[in-house]
Structures are given as C-alpha cells and as structure tokens.
Amino acid sequence: MLEHRPSEICISSITLAELRFGAEARRSRKLHRLISTFVEAVEVVSFDQPAADRFAAVAASLARRGEPIGTFDTLMAAHALSLGLTFVTNNTRHFERVVGLRTENWA
C-alpha cells in the first residue's frame, strides 16, 4: 500500500461495514480508531444500484457453479467489478472464482 497515494485508493462501504463489524465483535476501541484513521485518508465509495445489479449477477453465477464465496465477499467483488476497479486482497485465490475480477495482493 505504501506504493500508492491515498488519493489512488478507495474502499467499498461494504468493506467499511465488514471492518466495523470485526472491531465491534471484538469490542476493540483500538480497532475502531485505526479504521477511522484509515477511512479519513481514503475515499469510501457507496454501494449503489449498478453495484447491486452486478451483485445479483455474480451471486447467481457463483451459486449456479456451486462456488459461493460468502455474501460480504460477493458484495465487495461485485462493487469492484461495477466500478471497473482492481480488488486488493491477501486471498486472491478465493476471489479467482469471480469471473472478470482483477485482483492484487499487496501483503
């Protein structure tokens, strides 16, 4: 991530929800503060109708093939696809099932 300026990075509002859920589940004020600091530096992109439409298509395709990846992951992947963006994850293998999704591992 250090190779990229914050202005070049965005996260989905779905990603933020997943991060906040993790912090809340752990009851971690420290994690909440870290998340808040991070989202101040990057753009949080709202999940919109094109993303919802893409989610429906991706989720149905994965289900037909018997390769679901979970709702949160499908939502985030579909959002990246709807925006034509690269999806950054340390689990690229998991997301290979999503046709057309470009992934990178910055770990």
Contacts in CASP RR format, 6 or more apart in sequence:
PFRMAT RR
TARGET T0000
AUTHOR 0000-0000-0000
METHOD contacts of the structure
MODEL  1
MLEHRPSEICISSITLAELRFGAEARRSRKLHRLISTFVEAVEVVSFDQP
AADRFAAVAASLARRGEPIGTFDTLMAAHALSLGLTFVTNNTRHFERVVG
LRTENWA
1 9 0 8 1.000
1 106 0 8 1.000
6 41 0 8 1.000
6 42 0 8 1.000
7 43 0 8 1.000
9 42 0 8 1.000
9 43 0 8 1.000
10 42 0 8 1.000
10 43 0 8 1.000
10 44 0 8 1.000
10 45 0 8 1.000
10 85 0 8 1.000
11 39 0 8 1.000
11 42 0 8 1.000
11 43 0 8 1.000
11 44 0 8 1.000
11 45 0 8 1.000
12 44 0 8 1.000
12 45 0 8 1.000
12 47 0 8 1.000
12 51 0 8 1.000
12 75 0 8 1.000
12 76 0 8 1.000
12 79 0 8 1.000
12 80 0 8 1.000
13 44 0 8 1.000
13 45 0 8 1.000
13 46 0 8 1.000
13 47 0 8 1.000
14 47 0 8 1.000
14 72 0 8 1.000
14 75 0 8 1.000
14 76 0 8 1.000
14 79 0 8 1.000
15 76 0 8 1.000
16 35 0 8 1.000
16 39 0 8 1.000
16 44 0 8 1.000
17 72 0 8 1.000
18 72 0 8 1.000
18 76 0 8 1.000
19 31 0 8 1.000
19 35 0 8 1.000
20 32 0 8 1.000
20 35 0 8 1.000
22 28 0 8 1.000
22 31 0 8 1.000
23 31 0 8 1.000
23 32 0 8 1.000
23 35 0 8 1.000
24 32 0 8 1.000
45 79 0 8 1.000
45 83 0 8 1.000
47 75 0 8 1.000
47 79 0 8 1.000
48 82 0 8 1.000
50 82 0 8 1.000
51 75 0 8 1.000
51 78 0 8 1.000
51 79 0 8 1.000
51 82 0 8 1.000
51 83 0 8 1.000
53 82 0 8 1.000
54 78 0 8 1.000
54 79 0 8 1.000
54 81 0 8 1.000
54 82 0 8 1.000
55 74 0 8 1.000
55 75 0 8 1.000
55 78 0 8 1.000
55 79 0 8 1.000
57 78 0 8 1.000
58 74 0 8 1.000
58 77 0 8 1.000
58 78 0 8 1.000
58 81 0 8 1.000
58 98 0 8 1.000
58 99 0 8 1.000
59 68 0 8 1.000
59 71 0 8 1.000
59 74 0 8 1.000
59 78 0 8 1.000
61 99 0 8 1.000
62 68 0 8 1.000
62 69 0 8 1.000
62 74 0 8 1.000
62 97 0 8 1.000
62 98 0 8 1.000
65 97 0 8 1.000
67 97 0 8 1.000
68 74 0 8 1.000
69 77 0 8 1.000
69 94 0 8 1.000
69 95 0 8 1.000
69 97 0 8 1.000
69 98 0 8 1.000
73 94 0 8 1.000
73 95 0 8 1.000
74 98 0 8 1.000
76 87 0 8 1.000
77 87 0 8 1.000
77 95 0 8 1.000
77 98 0 8 1.000
77 101 0 8 1.000
78 98 0 8 1.000
80 86 0 8 1.000
80 87 0 8 1.000
80 101 0 8 1.000
80 102 0 8 1.000
81 98 0 8 1.000
81 100 0 8 1.000
81 101 0 8 1.000
84 102 0 8 1.000
85 102 0 8 1.000
86 102 0 8 1.000
86 103 0 8 1.000
86 104 0 8 1.000
87 95 0 8 1.000
87 101 0 8 1.000
87 102 0 8 1.000
87 103 0 8 1.000
87 104 0 8 1.000
88 103 0 8 1.000
88 104 0 8 1.000
88 105 0 8 1.000
88 106 0 8 1.000
89 95 0 8 1.000
89 103 0 8 1.000
89 104 0 8 1.000
89 105 0 8 1.000
90 105 0 8 1.000
90 106 0 8 1.000
90 107 0 8 1.000
92 103 0 8 1.000
92 104 0 8 1.000
92 105 0 8 1.000
95 101 0 8 1.000
95 103 0 8 1.000
96 103 0 8 1.000
END
